[in-house]
Amino acid sequence: MTSEVIIDVQPKEISIALLEDKSLVEYQNEPRESTFAVGNIYVGKVRKLMPGLNACFVDVGSEKDAFLHYLDLGLQFSSYEKYLKQVASDRKKLYPIQKATSQPILPKDGSIQNMLKVGQEIMVQVVKEPINTKGPRLTCELSFAGRYMVLIPFGDKVSVSSKIKRGEERSRLKQLVQSMKPKNFGVIVRTVAEGKRAAELDQELKVLLKRWDDAIGKVQKTTERPQLVYEEQTRAVALLRDLFNPTYDGIYVNDAEIHRQIHDYLSLIAPDKAEIVKLYTGTVPIFDNFNVTKQIKSGFGRTVNYKRGAYLIIEHTEAMHVVDVNSGTRIKKENGQEANALETNLGAADELARQLRLRDMGGIIVVDFIDMNLAEDRQLLYERMCENMKKDRARHNILPLSKFGLMQITRQRVRPAMDVAVEETCPTCHGSGKIKSSILFTDQLESKIDVLVNKIGIKRFSLHVHPYVAAYINKGVFSLKRRWQMKYGFSIRIIPNQKLAFLQYEFYDDNRQFIDMQEENEVSK
């Protein structure tokens, strides 16, 4: 199996696609100025206590106050609270964590109002992003995740991933990390640390300790509250930290700065694979070049087609996700309805496992498969679904089919499900249903080019249009593009872009910055 990561960096957003055998299996898109990412650490203020919920709301600067439950304070909350006061009391000299004294652990049956008061400052970490009307979910059990280990301040235990099975390797890693970690720190050793040398582990531990030092240093030096004291790595680097596999064949990115960050990170964790990071400099949009755009358009939306006319209908609600399996226009198999239902359901299981990763669907998922009478067929479908979900990194649980033919799945949810709108308001008529005559479209484009070159003074630019329009402009020996270049300069480039509608166009300057050339009077009312 070949795996590739494609990263599309735009001025306002960054999109990341993971391809397995050229098939899109994971996709993430978010604004570049996005905040409240999972892993960020803040010093916030308690805004409101909720004794009935045994929880409180904390101001961390988000639109909605963040939620913190008593059980998420963590066993070492008293130690954190005392240390935070010691740090805040001296703005000149940082009190080292190694000298901090451990306080009694928090009782599990305690009350939030006995531990916190309104206006109190606490150090918290985001564990769930804002979802729908809910604010971020917080924890006071801070952690700093690396490639090989997770650093936990005020912990004292070294834990090894249960996926590392060999007893001697578990003992080696535990003893090794125990000998190198400082006092008042705990460590969780991740699965990928299996077989790694002491030097590699020690190097990463130093990096994680520096992140803690930087975070607590910000707490000491500034009084502004709420305040972001530790920000997760850029989305691209954070994704690679969790996803990276030595079998990757290529990581392609169209931005020089993000390319440098990823290259530096891979040079640190896997020096022999750093060269697979490649800067994409082609004129065609990077997602179009790797056939990602088409897969996004076909993979999202309410209806998803898969093998031989069968399709899924996916509905998102506040409480759960509901999936209906339909045979559609499939031709029935000669050996009967039962065999046809089994084949349709097995194909649905393959596509559904991909959709869960692709959309990052979490919470409760209920799937209505086509009814099957044979118990062995229902068991085969359950096993197929379990096998497909082994590739999924998110924690999940799958129940066998109920007597109504429903399968229930729970999947870890830390951010809103990815929902890309594939049906959009027409960008040409803006919903009015009327446009100028299409035969005049190229004349309209030429007038825009004339304004850019002769009035605004931009000599080098690219025009992005639908691939069909690009083919028309490039058609022939003495093409329309050739005539424009001779008239306005040879620095005009025509770029086919699959994201654009049929009569939609976009201008970009030589630095790939968007040039707004739309006019309100272009639309006929």
N, C-alpha and C positions, 0 to 999 in steps of 0.2 A: 504494500500500500504506500502510495506517495502522499506526502503531506506538504502543503504550502500555505504560507501566511501572506495575505495581500493587505497592505495598509494604504488607504486613500486619505491623504491629509489635505483638507481644504481650509480656507481662511477662517471659517466659522465652526467647522466640525471636523471630527476625525472618525473614519469608519474602518473597521478591522474585519476581515473575512478569513476563515480557516477552511481550506479545501482539502478533502481527502479523496484521492483518485479523481481530481478535478470536480468533485461534487461539493457544493457549499453545505457545510454542517454547522458552522457557528458564525454569527454575525453580530457585531456590536457597533452602535453609532451613537455618538453623544457630542454635545457642544464642547468646543475647546475650553470655554470658560466655565464648564460644568463644575459645581462644587458639591460637597457632601458625599463624596465617593466613599465606598466602604473601605475602612482602614484609616481614614482621617482621624486625628486626635485634636480635641478642643478643650480649652478651659471655659466652661460655661457657668451659668448661674441658675440655681433652682428657682423656677418661676411659680410653680404651684404644686402642693402636695395633694395626693388623692388616696386617703387612708382606705377607702372602700376597695380600691384596686391594689392596694399596697404598692403604690408606684408614685412617680412624680413626673412633672413636665419640666424640661430644662431648655433654657435659651442658649442655642449655639449659633444663632445668626440666621437660621433658616426661616422661611415664610411661616411654617407651622412649627410650634415648639416640639422638641424631640421628646420621645418617651423612654423612661428608665424605670424598670421594675426592680423591686427590692432584691430579688434573686440575682439580678444582673449587677448588683454592687460588687459581688465577688467576695470570696472568703477573706482576702487581704485588704478590704476597703479601709479598715481602721489604720493600717500601716500607711496606705496611700494618703489618707486624710492628714495624718500627723506630719508626714514628710512634706506634703504640699505647703503646710503652714510654716515649716522650717525654711523651705526655699523662699517663700514669699516674704519672710521676716528680714532677710538680708539681701539687698539688691546688689551688693558689691562682691560678695564671696559666696560661691555655690556650695551648699552643704552636700557632701558626697553621699550617694545612696548606700555605699558599702558601710558607712558608719551609722546608718539608720537602724533603729531597734524595731524588731518585729512586734506587732501588737496582737492581741488575741484575735482568733478568726471570728468571722461574723456568724452568729447563730442562724440556722436555716429558717427557724420559725419566728424571726424577729419582725419588727414593724418599721416601715419607712419613716414614720414621723418621729421615731426615737433616734434615728441616725442622721436625718437631714432637717434643715429648716429653710424657709423661704429666704432667698438672697444669698445662700451659701455658695461658694465657688467650689466646683468639683472638676476633676480631669476625666474626660470621657472619650470613648472611641465609637465611631459609627459602625454598626454591624448590619444595618439594613437602610437602604436609601429611601427617601420619601416615596410612597406608593399611593396613588390616587389622592384621597383627602387626608392621609396619615402623614405625620412628620417622620423624620429619621428615627430608627430604633438604636438605642445606645447600650453600652456596657462600660463598667469601670474596670474590668479585667483587661488591661492594656496588653497588646502584643505587637511585635514587629516581625513581619513575615519575610523570610529570605528563601532562597532556592533550596537549601539543604536543612534549614532549621527555623524555628519560630522562637523568638526571645520574649520572655515574660517577666517584666520587672516585679519584684517582691515575691516571686515564686522561689522555690528552693529545690524543686523536683526536676529530674531529667527523665523524660518519657520518650519512648521509641515507638514509631509507627507500627501498628499491629500488622501491616502488610509486609513487614520484614519478618520472615518466618524463621530463619536459621538462628538458633539459640546463641551460637558463638559470635555471630555478627551483631546481634542485639547487645550482648554483653560488651563487645569491643567498643561499639559506638557509645554506649552508656558510660563506660569508664573513661573513654577519651574526652567526651564533652564535660563530664563531671570534673575532670582534672583541669580544664581550661576555662570554665565559666567563673566569673567573679561572684562574690558573696551577694546575697539578696537578688539573685536572678535565677529564673527557671528556664528550661529549654525543652522544646518538643522537637525531636529529630524526625525529619520527613522521610518519606519512602525513597526519594531519589538520592539520599545520603548513603545508601547501601554501597559498600565497597570503596567509598571515598577516603582519601588520605587525610592525615591529621592536619597537614598544612592547608588544604582546601577548606576544611571545616573551621580552622582557626582564623583564616582570612575573612570568611563570611561573618563569623562571630564578632570580629572587630568592626566590620561595617555596620552590623546591627546595633552594637553598643554605641557607635558614634551617632546613629539616628536617635537613640534615647538621650544622649548627652545634648544634642542639638535641640531636641524638643523641650527638655527640662530647662535648658538655658534660656529659651524664649519665655517660659513661664516666669523665670526669675527676673528678667530684664524689663518686661513690659507689664503695665497695669491695665491695659485695655481689655475689657471683657464684654461679650465673649470673644475668644481669640483662637484662631487656628495655629496650633503649635507643631503639628506634624502632618504633612500632606503625602498621601500615597504617591508612588512613582507614576509617571505618565501612563495613560491607559494602555498604550502599546507595550511598554516595558512590563507593566503589571500583568498583562495578559500572558506575555511570554514567560514570566516568572513561574506561573502556574501551569502553562500549557506546554512549554518547550520540551521537545523530544529529540534526542540525538539523531533520529531517523528523518528529521525534516530535510527536504530537498532544497528549499529556498524560502527566503523571507524578502518580499519585495515592497519597497516603500518609495513614494514619489516626493518626499520632502527631505532635504539635505540634513536639517537639524535632527529630525526624528531618526533618520538613518544613522547619524553619528551616535545618538543615545543608545540605540539598539545594538550597534556594533560594539560600543564600549561595554555594554552589559554582557553580551555574549563572550567578549574577550575575557571577562572576569569569571563567568561560570562555566564556559566551554570553549576554551581558546581554539581548539581544533575545528570548531564549527563557525567561527566568526566570519569566515569568508562566504558563507551562504547568504549573508545580508547584502542585498544588492539595491542600488539606487536606480529607480526606474526613471528614465528620461525621455520616453517615447512621446510622440505628439498625441496619439490616441489616449483618452482617459484610461487610467490604470485598471479600473474595474471592467471596462469594455474589453481591454486587451486580454484579460484572463477569464472572460465570459462570466463575470460575477453579476453584472447588472441584470442580465437576462434571468439568471437564477433567482435574484432577489424579487424581480417582478412576478415570476411564476411561483415562488415559494411562500409568499405572504398573501394575505387576503383571507376572506371568509371561506372560499372554496379552493382546495388544493388537489389537483389531479395527480394520479400516479399511474400504475401499470394498466394498460389496455382498457382505458375508459373509466376505470373505477376512480372514486374521489372521496376526499374527506371534507366535512363541513366543521369548521372550528369556531366556536362561540366563546367570547370572553365575558365573564360576569364578575361582579364584585366579590362573590364568594368562591367561585371555582371556574374551571375551564371545562367545556363540554365538547366532545368530539363525536360526530356521527359518521359511520362508515357506510358508503353506498357503492353498490356494484355498477351503477351507471349503465353504460352501453356495452358492458362485457358480454361476449358470446358464451352461452352456457356450455359447459364441458359435456362430452358425451356420456360420462359415467355419473351424471346426475347433479342435483342441486347441492348435495352435501359437499361434494368435491369442489364445486364452484365457490361455495361459501368459504371453505377452508382456504382456497388459493387467494381469494379476495382479502380475507382477514389477515393472512400471513403477509401479503403485500402492504396492507394497512399498518401492521405492526412495524415493518421496516421503515415506512415513511413517517409514522408517528414518532418513533425514537429520534429520527432526524429533526422533526419539527420541534420537539421539546428542547433540543439543544439550540436549534436555529433561532427560535423565538425567546429562549430562556424562560419558558413557562414554568411557574412555580405554584406552590399551594396544592390544592386538590384538583386532579384531572379525572373526569369520568368519561369512559369511552364506550359507546354503544356499537359493539360489533354485530355483524350479521349472525343471526341465530344458527347454531349448530347442534345437532341431536346427539352426536357421538361424544362420549366423555373423553376418549383418547384424542379427538381432534381439539377439544377445548384445552386439554393438557398440553398438546403440541403448541397451540397458540400462546399459552402462558409461558412456556419455556422459550419460545422464539422472542417474546417481548423481553424477558429477563436477559437473554443473551445479547440482544441489541442494546440494552441499556447499560451494559458493562463499560461501554466507551464513555458514558456520561460521568463527568467529574462531580456533579452536584449529588448530594445525598438524596436517595430516593427509596421508596418502598412500593412494591407492586403486589396486589392481591389477585388470586385466581378469579376467573369469571364467576359471577353470581348466577343464580338460577334464571335471572332475567337477561343474561347475556351481557352484563355490564362489567367492565374492568375498572377498578379504582387504583389510581396511582397518586402518591404524594411525592412532591419534589421540592427540594430546598429552594426558597425564594429569598433573595437578598436585594433585588432591584426589580422595577416594573418589567413585565413581559414585553419583549420587543414586538412592536406592531407597526409595520411599515404600510402606509396607505398606498395601495396600488391603483386605486381609482381616485382620480384627482379632478378638480375643476379645470376646465380647459384653459391653459395659459395663453391661448391665442385670442379667445373671445371673452374670457373671464366670466363664463357662465351665461352670457347674453344669448348665445346661439347664433350670432351673426358675426361674420368677419369680412374683411375686404376680399375682393376677388383674388383667388389663389394664383391666378396667372400673373398678377401684379406683384407677387411676393418677392421675386428676385429684384424687381425695380425698387421695392422698398428697402431691401438689403443694400443695394448700391447707393441709395441716398444716405443711408447710415454710414457707409464707408466713406462717402464724400465728406460728410460732416466730421468724422474722426480725423481724416487725413488733412483736409484743407482748412477747417475751422478750429478744431481742438488741437491739432498738431501732433497727433499720435501716429507715427509712421510704421511701427512694428506691432502687430496684433494678430490674434487668431479669432476666427469666427466659428463657433460651434453650432452645428445644425443637425437635424435628424439624418440618419444614414441615407435615406432615400433622396433627400434634398441635396446632400453632399454628392451623391452619385450623379444627379442632374447637373449640378454646377461644374463637376469635373468631366462631364461627357464630351467626347470629341477631341480632335487634334487642336482646334482653335476654340477651346472651351470657354465658358463664361468666366471661370477662374482665371484663365490666361489673359482674357481681355481686361479683367479688373486689375490684374498685376501690372499689365503694360500701362494702364491708365493712371493707377494710384500708387504703384510701387511694388516691387517683388517681395516685400516683407509681409504680405498678406497670406495667411494660411487658413485653409478650410479643414476643419476637424469634424469627422462624423462622431456624434455623441448619442448613445442609445438611451440616455436618461431623458432626452428632450422629446416633446410632442412633435407632431408632423410639421407644423408651421411655427414652431418655437425656435428662438435663436438667442445666443449669448455671445458677447464680445469679451475677450480677455487681453490684457496687455502683455508685454514681453516677460513680466514678472509673475504671470498667472493670476493677476488681480482682476476681479470682475469689473467691467465697465458698463454702467447702467445706461442703456440707450432706448429704453421703453418710453413711449409717450401715451398719455391718456387718450388723445384723439385718434390713436390707431384703431381703437375699438369702435365699431359702428353700433350705435344705440338703437 
